[in-house]
Amino acid sequence: MGKLIDEEIQLSKVGEIVAEEWQKIERKRLNIKLDEWVVMPNHIHGIINIKKKKSDSSVETFQRDVSKNVKSPRLQANSLGSIVGQFKSVCTKRIWSEGFCDFACPP
């Protein structure tokens, strides 16, 4: 997503896409405030503050069910897992649509 040059990251086009999509997170969700973040050469670090809604009393990231009939756990809306999952999905789709198939494009 970039190269380290003179102790500063110089973002590639893919890195620029990731930075743009990261900044959109708090514009798309009113209960999110982004804190410090940085795009590294091959990943991103960031702090996401999630403001708890008054009606939201859950603490877990996803619902767990021990029943054998459950296909898979589902992420709760506005959980950290759902926010990061959507961010990764949006980035990947946009990166592929701009022709960067060396970014783990599907077969």
N, C-alpha and C positions, 0 to 999 in steps of 0.2 A: 504494500500500500504506500510505500515510500522508501526513501533512502536517508540515512543519517549522514549529513554533510556539515562539517564544522560544528558538531554537537547540536545541530538543528535538523528536524525532520523536514524533508522536502517531499511533499505528497505527490504520488502519481495520480493519474486520472481516477483509478479505483479508490485511492485514499481520499480524494476530493469527494467522491460519491458518498463514501462512508461518513465523512465529516458532515456533509450536507444533511444526510438522513438522520444522523445522531441529533443534530440541532433541531430537527423537525419534531422530535419526540415530545418535547414540552409544549410545542404549539398545537399538537394533535390531542393532548391529554391535559385537561385543566388541573388534575391532581398531581402532576409531575413537575418537579423542578430539577433541572440538571445542575450539577455542581462542577467541579474540576473534571476535565477529560483530556485525553491526548490520543491521537492516532499514532501508533508505532509502525515500524517497517512491515510487520505482518499480523498485527492485531490492534485492538483498541482497549484502553482503560478508561473507565468513567464511573462517576458516582451519581446515582439516581436517588433523589429524595421523593418518596411516595407519601403524599399527604393522605392520611386515613380519612375516608368518608365517614360521616357520623353514623350512617346506617350500616357500615361495613364492620362487622364484629369478628370476621375470620382472621386467623393469623397464619394459616398454612398457605404455601405457594400453590399447591394443587390438592384436589380432593383424593383421599385414599379410601379404598373399599376392599375389604379382604374377601369379598364374595368371589366365587369361582366364575360367576357369570359376567363379571366386569371385563370389558375388552381392553381398556387402557385408561389410566388416570387422565382427567381433563384439567388443563390449567384454568385457574379462575381468572375472570376478566380483571384487568388492571393489576395483576400480580407481577412481580419482577420477572418471573418466567415467561409470562405472556408478552410483556413489553419487549424483552430481549429477543424472544422468538420472532415477533413481528418485525422488529428492527433488522434482524438477520435475513429474514425472508425478503423484505423490501429491498435491502441492499443487493442481495444475490440476484433478484429479478432485474433490477436496474443495471447492474454490472453486466449480466448476460445480454440484455437488450442493447447495450452499447458495444457489443462485440468482443468482450474480453472473455473468450471461452477458455483461456488458460486458467481462469478462476473456477476450477472444478466444475466445468460444464457437464450436464448429463450426457450419457452416451447417445 
